[in-house]
Amino acid sequence: MIEIIEKTNRQLGRIAAYCAVVMMLAQVFSVVARYVFSYGIIAVQETVVYGHALMFLLGAAVVLQTNEHVRVDVFYGSVKPRTRYLIDLIGLIGFVLPVALLIGYYSWPYVARAWSTYEGSRQSGGLPAVFLLKTAILIFSASLSLQVIATVTKLLRGESWNREKV
């Protein structure tokens, strides 16, 4: 089961990487259109926003999986592997998992409302897929929660993110 979770999250990470490329290309196109041709295109500007949001929402779990997430390192780097192990377990179970689950719980009605009306952009000429973008919040919650479970399971088996034995 862990392999399936991690493979799925790697796929979401690849999609997030493509979103970064699409975002960059759309931004370049938008800047050229606006400043060279004095022409703004709302759909292209929204593509930049969608790409940015999707990059973070879909990529969060794979970043956690590879232990590349931002960590406020007050003392983590200078402590023994056993202490890092305990910090990881407490952080994942006590902070990351509850927050991911709360985000999923509270965003469910928000996403359901968007789907009930097939919510589109409020801007004339904008993208008609706001409901799909909002769905990424639920994907974020599920993928991050499952990755926490997979990572905690691996840590409890004696594996660590840095391949150290604890």
N, C-alpha and C positions, 0 to 999 in steps of 0.2 A: 504493500500500500504506500509506503514511504516513497518508493521509486516512482509510482504513478503521480503522486503529489509533486515531487521534485521535477519530473519530466514536464508536467503540465505548466509548472511555474517557469521552467526554462523557456517553454514555448511562448508564454506570456511575455517573458523578458525579451525574446526576439521580436515580438510584435511591438513592444515598447521601443526597441531600438529603431525599428522602421518608422515609428511615429516621430522619433527625433529627426530622422532624415526628412520626412515629409514636412515637419514643422519648419526646419531650416530652409528647405526649398520654397515653401509657401511664403516665408518671411522675406527671402530675397526677392521673389516675384512681386510681393506686395510693395516693397520699398522701391523697386525699379518702376513699377506701374505708377506709384504715387509721385515720386520725385523726378522721374524722367518724362513721363507722359501725363502727369497731373490727373491721374485716374485712379480712384480707389475702388476696390472690389470687396464688399462686405464678406462674401463667402470665403474669400482667400484669407482675410483677416481672422475670421472665425476658425478657419482651418488651423491657423497658428495656435489659437487658444485650445482647440480640441486636441491637437497634437501634444501640446504641453501637458494638459490634464491627463491624457491617456498614457503618456510616457511615465508619469509618476504613479498613476493608479495601477497600471498593469505591470510596472517594473518593480514595485515595492517588495513583493514576495521573493523574487529571484535575488534581489540585493540582500535581503535577510538570509536567504539560503547560502549565499557565498560569503557571508559575514563581511560585506562591504558597506554596511549601513553606517550612518553617522553615529558615533558614540562619543558622549561627553566623558572624556578620559581624565578623570580627576586622579584616579589611582589604579585603574584597571591594568595599564601596561606594566606597572612595577610590582604587581603582586604575583604570587605563585599560581601555577595552573589550577590547583584545587580551588583557590579563592575565585579565580576567573570563572570556573565552572559554576560555582554557587551564584555569582553575580549574574551569569547568563541565565541560569534556571529561574532565579527570582525575577529578573527583568522580563523574561519571556512570559512566564506564567502569571506574574503579578501585575504587569503593566501592558505589554504588547497585546496579549490575547484578550484581556477584558476590553481594551480600547477598540480593537478590531471588531469584536462582537457587538459592542455598543454602537459603533458606526453602522454596522449591518442592520441592527435592530431599528435604529432611529431613521435610517435612510430608506427602509423598505416602503413606508407609505409615500414618501417623496418620489421614489422611483415608480411606484404603482400609479400615482397620479399622473406622472409624465406619460406613462404608457397608455393610460385610459383615454388620453386626448391626442396621443401621438405628437407630443409637444415638439414644436419647431422653434426656430429662432424668432425673437421678437423684432428683429431688424428686417426691413424689406430687403429681399435679396440674400438673406442669410441662409445658413444650412438648415434643412428641415429635420434634423436628427438629434435634437436635444435629448429626447427620450433614450436614445442609444448611449449618448455620452453619460447620462445619469446612471444608466445600468452599470457602467464601469465602476461606480462606487460599490455596488454589491459584489462585483467580481473582485475588487480590491479587498473587501472585507473577508470574503470566502477564501481567496488565495492566501492572504496573510495569515488568517486563522489556521488554515490547514498546514501552512509552512511552519508556524510555531509548533504545532503538534508534532510534525515530522522532526523538527530540530530538537525538541525536548526529548522525543523518543530516542534519537541518536545520542544525545548527551547522556541519557540514563543508561544507554548500552555501553558507555565508556568512550564514545567517539567525541571528538571536539571539532570545532570549525577549523582549527589550526592543525588538525591531525595529531595533536598531543594526546597522550594517554593520561587520564586523570586518576 
